[in-house]
Amino acid sequence: MKKVRTVFEVAAVAGFAACGNQPAPAPQAPLAYLTAYACGDKQVQIGRAGEATVLRVEGADYILSAVEAATGAKYVAEGAGPATGFWSKGNKGVLTLAGVDYPECTLTGGEGAPPVEAPANWTARGQEPGWMLTVAGGIADFVYDYGAQGYSALLPEPRAIEGGIEYFEGPGGLAITSIARVCADYATGVPYPDTVTVAFSDEVYEGCGGDPMALLVGADWVVEDINSGGVVPGSRVSLAFDAAEGLIGGRSGCNAFGADYSVGGEGIGFGPVMSTEIACKESLMMQERRFYDALALINTYTIDESGALVMTGAEDARIVARR
């Protein structure tokens, strides 16, 4: 994935927060001591940027000041009076923007949220300029600028945020956000389970993280279409990936089958199919042959927005399956 603008360039585009025309500190840069809420259709973050308390919503930052409240912690945006602000009440809250109160807010991540478990070993990468991040045993190794520069740090425990986790080393250090959303590698198209953003040294990098195999293993994939010809009504064509053995197995609608497979930087490939030799009606035998022939031609795959596994290859080979 290509690098995006610096945090300062992002700030220039975002402009001023609607709080007396005062610019919030470093808009779009990660916030320290972050707490996240869902307020109806609004995703809200409360955190620190330098010495300021900041309310972040829909790309805009508002500098907050505390005001007296009977319960909880109440803040208003500087220069805006009571028309814009946030009232925190434990795991709940109230968001007010330009005098409009939004549905009751629910805590979704950050300080006060349940502890989050992070993988012991995790890798992310991106393109333009090429970079790679490895987190292992709490140590982050970040290699960037096509390998010309590197940085290592001991990370604090991750915090839960909406849809994922984040690490925040502190001012001037790494700020890593990982969202559990399928991400296609910019160069190869290979899908990864996590969408990752790394902020470091006034730059923001975007890319993909996690193990691609995590998207494939763990359940049977039921085939919905073979070469745009569908499947025989009432038949079950399926495949399951065994990462430890490097094998797939399943049913073709008639026979059980197995084959070697490999997933790498260039896509996916399947070895020769071995199957049982049960004779079935002609339509099922023809479907079986189409399926095996298509598998032999497959060389790329993706997970589409609906969660379907879409594999394609030479001679218009195409297999679509769903968990």
N, C-alpha and C positions, 0 to 999 in steps of 0.2 A: 504494500500500500504506500502511496506517496506521502511525503511529509506535508503537513499543513503549515499555516502561518505561525509566526512567533506569537507569544502571548501578548506582546505589545501591539502587533498588527491586528490581532483579534480585538483588542481593546479599542483600537481606533475605529473599527467597523461597528462594534457594539455601541459606541458613543457614550453619552452620559446617562447615568441612572436618573430616573424621574424623582429626584429628591433635591430640589433646589438647584438643579443643573450642576450638581457636584459629581465628578467622576468617581466611581467606586474604585478601590485599589485593585489593580491588576485583574480586570474582568476576564473571566474564563480560565484564569489560573486556578489550580486546585486550592481549596480552602482547608485550613488547619482546623482540627477539633470539630469536624463536620458532623452535623446531624441532618438526616434526610426525612422528608415527610411527603405523603401523597395527599393532596387537598382536592378531591374530585378529580378533574382532568389536569390539574396542575402538579408538577413535580417541583418540590421546594427544597432548598438546602439552606441551612444556617451554619455559619462557621466564622473563622477568624482569617483576616488578611492583614498581616502586620499587627497593628494595635487596634484595628477596627473590627466591629462585629458586622457581618454582611448577610443580607438576605438575597439569595439568588433564585430567580424564577424566570423561565422562558428566555434565557440569555441575557437578562438584565440584572445588574447588581444594585442593591440599595444599602447605604450605610445606615446602621441602626443605632438608636440611643435607647437605653432602658428607661421606663417610666414606672411609676408606682402602680401596683395591681393588688387586688385583694388576695388572689391566689396565683400560683405559677410565676412565669417571667414574661413580662410584656415589653415589647419594643415598638418604636415608631421610626419611620424613615426621617432622617434629618432634613429639615426644611419643608416637609410635606404635612406637618401636623399629624392628626390621628387618621388621615385618609389612607395611608399606606403603612402597614406594619405586620407584626406577627405576635401572637399571644400563645406561649407554650404552656401547656398544662399536663405535665408528665409525658405519657405516651401519646397524648392528643394535642391539638392546637387549633388556632383560628388564624386564617390568612385574610388580610384585607388589602386590596389593591384599588387605588383611586376611589375609595369609598365603598367598594363592593366586597361583601363578605362571601367567602367561598365555603363549600361543604367542609364539615369537620375534618381536620387533618389527622392522619394516622402515621405514627413513626414507622419508617421503613428501613432505616439503616443509620450507621454512624454511632456516635456516642449514645449510650443507653440502649442500643439495639442488642439482640442476642449475639453471643460470640460466634465467630465465623471460622470454619476450618478451611485452610488453604492447602493445596497440594504440596507435598514435600519437595518435589522437583517439577519445575514448570518452565516452559520456554515460550517466548514470543518473538516475532520477527516482522520486519517491514521493508519496504523498498523506497527508493528515491528520496533521500539517500539510504542505502542499505544499512540496516541495523539489526541487532539481535540482543535479546534480554534473557538471561537465565537466572532463576531464583531457586536456590537449593540450600536447605539448612538455614534459612533466614538471611543468606547472603545473596545480594543482587550483583550480577556482572552485566554491565551494559556496554556493548561494543557498537559504535555508531560511525557515521561518515564513511561508509564502505569499509569499515575495519580500521580506519586510520586513527581513531581515538577510542579510549575505553575509560570506564569508571566502575569502581566497586564500592559497595556500602553494606553495612549491617542494617537490615530493615526492621522497623517495629512490627508488631503484630498487625495483620490486615484488619480492616474495618468493613462491615457489611454496608453496601449501598444498594439502591434500587437495581435489581437484576444482576448483581455481581459483588465484587470486592474491590477495595483500593488499599494501596500502601502509600503512606506519606512520610518521607524521611525527615522533612523539615525544610525551612527556608533555604533555597539554593541547592537542595538535593533532589532526589528522584521523587516524582509523584506518578504512581502507576494506577491505572484504572482498568479493570478487566470485567467486561460484561458478557454474560452467557448468551451470546447471540452469534449465529453462524457467520463466519467471515471468510471470504474467498481471497486467497493469496493473489496479490496484484500481478505477479510475474507468471505463476503457473496455473492459477485458477483452482488449486487444491483447497477444499473447504476445511476450516478449523473451527473448533467449538466456541472460541472466545474472540470477541472484538476488543482490542487493546489500545490504550492511549498512554504514551509515556511523555511526561513533561520534564525537561531537564535543561539547564543552562539557557533559559529564555527561549527554548525551542519546544515544539510539540510534535511528536511523532505518532503516526497511526499504523496499525498493523493487526496481525492475527496471532492468537496464542493457543496453547494446549496441544493435545495429541489428536491428530486427525482420526485415528482409530476409535477414539471415544465416541465419534458420531456414528460408527458402523456396528460396534459390538453391543451385546446385551439383550438382543431380542431378534425374533424372526422378522425378516422383511418379506411381506406378501406382495408378489408381483401383480401389478394392475395392467401392464401393457408390455407387449413385445413387438418391437419394430412397427409401432403405430397400428398394430392389428388387434389389440386387445388380448384377452385370454378366453378360453372356452368357458362358457357359463357353467358354474357349479364346480369347476376344477380349482385346485389349489396349487399354485406355483410359488415356491418360497426359497429363500436362502438365508443362512446365518453365518456370521463371520466368527472364526476362532482365532483371536490374535496370538495366543500362545503357540499354537501349532502352525499358523500360517495357512489355514485351510478354510474353505467354505463347504457347507453341506446344506441339503434341503430336498425338496421334491419338485418334480417337473410337471406334476399333474397326473403322472402315471408311475414313474420310477423314482426311487431315491438316488441321489447323486452326491459326488464330492469332487473337489478340485483344489489345487494349490492356488494361492493368490498372493499378490504383492502390492503394497501401496507405497509410493515414493513421491519425490518432488515433481515427477512428470505425470503422475496420475495413478491409474490402477490397471492391473492386468491379471488374467486368469490362465492357469495351465490347462492341460487336457482333462476332460471330464471322465470320471469313472462312475458307472451307474449299475444298478440292478437291471435285470433283463426280463421284466414282466411285460407280457403283451397286453395292450389295451386297445380300445376302439380306435379307428383310424384318425379321428380328429385329435385325440389326445397324443397319439404317436407323432402326428405332424407338428403339433404345438411343441412337443418335447424337442424335436429336431430344430425347430426355429429358435428355441430358447438356448440350446447348446451352441448352435452356430453363432448366435448373437454374443454369447459370453466370450467366445473365442476372439471376437473382434473388438471388444470393449477396451478402451484405453483412457477414458476420462470419466470423472464423476463429480457430482455436486449434490448438495442438499438444498432444495428450493425453499421458497418462503412458506410453503404449506407443510414442510417437513418431509417431503417425498425424496427418496433417493433416485436420482436420475443419472443413469450411466449411458454413455454414448461411445461410438467408435467408428471404425472404417466401414465403408459401404452402407452408411446410414443405419448402422446397428444402434438400437436404443432399447433400454430396459428401464421401466419405471416401477418402483416398489415403495411400499409404505409399511411402517410398523403397525 
